[in-house]
Amino acid sequence: MRNFRSGFFLIILSLFFSCGSETSTTNNDTDGDLMVETDTASRNITTAFNEDCKPKAKVLEGNSLLIRESGAAVFIGADSTTFDEGMGESHRLLIVMDMERCKEKDREILPVNVSPDFPYRLADISYHRMRDVIAVKGLKTVLCYDMKKQQVFGPVFPAFKNERELADAQSGNIERLEIWEDYIIGYATDLGAFVFVIEEDNSLTPFLPAVEFPGRGLSYSSLFLIPTADGRMQAIIPSMEDQPPYGFSIEALFEQALELEGEAQAIPPRFGLLGRMPAGEQVVVDVWEKKQIALPDNIKKATVEEVRKWLEEN
């Protein structure tokens, strides 16, 4: 797995997400070492509680998560209840253990993941501390497990603003999946980024981008406008980077969330006009390059058509 990009932009992202009433599931550590302590670091369950306390199932590496504050652990495994005569082991058994009492609390058999031999995986950043929600990554779908209600939501397929063409059987495979506050953000092969909102009941609703364009490769570049608690907007353009430092990139585009008026509009092949600031200035973003366009003074408050013409000429 490629390294996850951390640093300045992710710190900004976590700050704008935390404008709400809930605490971020990540730490704002500047070097990134503790970014997912509650999630990734706690997957080594042998460092706490009883080392012999394990579910009666085969569990693949990386498919266990210890939630220290609640003394519980979540596993995705396979046993005789999910065994397939033709395919063998089927890793679609979700098990929740009380690690203090070494007792099973719940088990859910998840639906077949395209084929019985494709295992489900815990999401790359899988736990929402305040909601007590676990995100699960299927081959092409997403599930959500509510720890309190002991209920599975999903599976749901990623949704996209525009129709996608599948290049081959690998198209649509989910490469990355992460929980960021009240959103689940992911990336699918050839199809690009997708987002779900975690609703109040912990069900999942697709959250479509404001604008998107076919990328310079097979995938899409999609810009999502995320509302903050005070009604402003922040923009993210999630992507899988094919240049150093590689990995999955979720960058906050603006240094501070903006007050925007009006509907976002696409200006092909790569520009998004996101609306006007309160003083009337247009906000334009180059979606391919992930940067805001500095408009000249005579264009800042121009009409959409005038902005479009200026972009075409420049």
N, C-alpha and C positions, 0 to 999 in steps of 0.2 A: 504493500500500500504506500502510495506516495505521501510525503510529509504534508501536513495541513498547514497552510499559510497562517502565521500569526503576526502580531505587531501592531503598528499604529492604527491601521484601518480597522482591525478587528476590535481594538479597544474602543474606538469611536462607535462601532456598530453595537457593542455591548452597552455602551452608555445610552445611545438613543433608544434601544429596546428597553432599558431599565427605567425609562421615563414613566412607565406604568407602575401599578401598585405592587407588582411581583418582583422578586429578586432574581437576577440573572442566574442561569444554571452554570455559568462559567465564572472563573476568576479573572479579574482585570490585571493579570501579571504581565509586566512589560516585556519579559523575555519569552513568554508563551509556555514556559515549562509547566505551569499549573493551570493552564487554560481549561482543562477538562478533568480536574482532580476528582470531582464527585463521580464522574463517569468512567473514564478510561483507567485511571490509576487504581480504582477500587475493583477492577475486574480480577485482580489477583486475590482470590478469596481465601487462599491458604494463609494469609498474613493475619487473619483475625478469626475469632470464634473457634469452632472445632474443625480441624482439618479433615476429619473423617465424615463430616456432615455434607453429604453429597446426594443428589437425587438418584433414584433408581432408574437411570437412563444414561445412554452414551451422549456425551456433550462434546462438540467440536471446540477447538481452541478459539478463544475470543467470544464464545457464546454464553458467557456467564457474567453477571454483574452484581456486585455487592453494594447494597444501599446502606451505608454504615449507620446513618442517623435513625433508621427504622429497624435495623437488625434483620433485614430481609435480603434475600438474594433471588435473582431471576436467571433462569436457564432456558435455553432452547436445545432440545435433545431429541433422541429417538429411542423407542423401545418396541416391545411386541405389539403395542396398540397402534403403532403407526407403520409397522413393517408391511412392505408391499411384496407380493409373491414374485412379481416380475422384475422389480427394481431394487429390492433389498431395503436397507435402512432409509427411513424418511424422517429427516430432522425438521419436524413441525409440531413438536410437543413443547408447549410453553409451561414451565413449572416455576412456581413461587415457593421458596422455602423460608420458614422462620428459623434463622440461623442460631438464635439463642437457645431454642428448645430442640433444634435439629428435627423439625417437623414440617411436613409438606402442608402448605396453606391452600394452594390452588393448582390445578393443572387444566390447560385448555389445549385441545387438539385443533391446530390451525388448518384451514383448507389446503388442499394440494397446491404446491407452489409451482404452477405450470406443469411440472412432472414430479412424481414422488421422490426422485433422486436429487432434486434441487433443494438444498437446505435453506431454511430461513436464517437470517442473521440479525443480531441486535444491530441497531443503527450505529453509525460511527460516533455520533454523540447522541446517546439514546435516552437520557433520563431528564425529566422536568421535575425538579425538586418540589416546587410549590404546588404543582398540579398532581404530583405523584403519578406521572404518566411515563410509560415506556414506549419508545418507537421501535418498530421491527421492519426490517428491509426484506421484501420478497424479491424474486428475480425481476419482476416488472410491476409489482404492486407494493403498497405501504399499508401497514397495520399499526394500530395504537392500542395499548393495554392499559386500562385504568386500574391501578393497584388497589384503590379504596373500594370501588364497585366490583372488582374482580370481573371485568367485562372487556371483551375484545371489540374494537371498532374497526371495520374493514373486512376484507382488503379493498382498497380503492386504487384505481389507476391514476397516474398523473394526468392532469388536464393542461392543455396548451391553448394559447389564444388563437393560433392559426393551425390549419390542418398540417399534419406531418406525413412525410413519405418515408417508409421503412426501407433502408438500404439492404438489409439482410436479416437473418434470424437474431443477430446480436442487437439490433436496433431496439431501443426501449429498455435494455437492461439497466437497472439502477446501479450506478457506480458509487454514489455517495449519498448519505442521508444523515441529516443533523437536526436536532431540536435547538431552536433559538427563541427563547421566551415563548410566545404564543403561536409560533410558526414552526412548521417542519419544512426544511429546505433541502432539496435534492437535485441530483443531476442524472439524466438518462442518456445512454449512448446514442449518438447521432441526433437526438431530439432536444437536448439542451436542458436548461434549468427548469424546475417546477417548485411550487410552494403550496402548502396546505395551511389553513388556519385551524388551530386547535380550539374548538368551540367550548362554550361554558360547560357542556355535558361531556367534554373530551372527545366528541366525534370530530371527524375531519371534513373540512370543506375546501375545495380547490380555490386558490387565490391567484387570479390571472395577472399577467404583467400589464403595465400601462402601455408599453410599446414593445415590439420585438421585430427582428429582422433576420433573414437567413444570414448566417455567418460567412466568413471567407472560406470555411471548410464545409463539412457536411452538417455541422450543428447550427443552432440558432443562438443569437445574442438577445437576451430578454432583460428588460429593465422593469423592476417592481417598485412601486411607490408604497412605502410602509408608513401608515399614520402613527404619530406619537400621541401621547395622552393629552397634550394641549392642542391637538388639531393641526399641527404642522406635518410636513412630509419629509421623509428621508428616502433616498433611492439606493437600491442595490442591484448589481448585475452579476449574479453568481456564474462562475465558470470553472471548468477544469483547465488548468494552465499547462501548456505544452512547452513552456520555456522555464528555466530556473526562476524561482525555487520550486516549481511544479506544485502539484496538489490541488485541492479544492479551494477556490478563492471566493470569499464573500466580503466585498469591500463596501463600506459606506461611501457614497459618492460625494456628499456635501460635508464640509467641516462642521456645519450646524444644520439641523433640520430647517426647512424653509416653509414659509406661508405661501401657498400657491392657490390661485384662483383660476377656474376654468378646467376644461377637460384636456387631458394629454392627447397629442396628435402625433402620428407617425409622419415623418418626412423622408421617404425612401431616398437612397438605399440604406441609410445608417443613422439618421438624426431623429431625435425625439424632442418635440416641443411640449414641455411639461405643464405650461401654464404661465400666468403672470404673477409677479410679486405684488404686494399691496400698492407700491408706488407705480406699477404699470410695466416694469421691466419684464421682458420675455425670458424664460429659462429654457435653454437649448442644450441638449447633451448629445455627444457623439457616442452612440451605444457601442459601436465596435471598439473604440479606443478607451471607453470608460472614463470620459472626461467632459466637464462642462465647457461649452463654447463661449469665449469672451466676445460678445457682440459689440460693434462700434457704437458710439453714442447716438448716431443718427438712425440706428436700427433697433436699439434696445427696447423701444416702445412702439415699434412698427407693427403693422398687421401681420397675420399669419402668412399671407401671400407675399408680402414684402420680405419677410424673414426667409421664406422658402426661396425666393429669387436670389437673395444675397448668398444663401448657402450654396445654391447651384453655381453661382458665379465665382465663389471663393473656395 
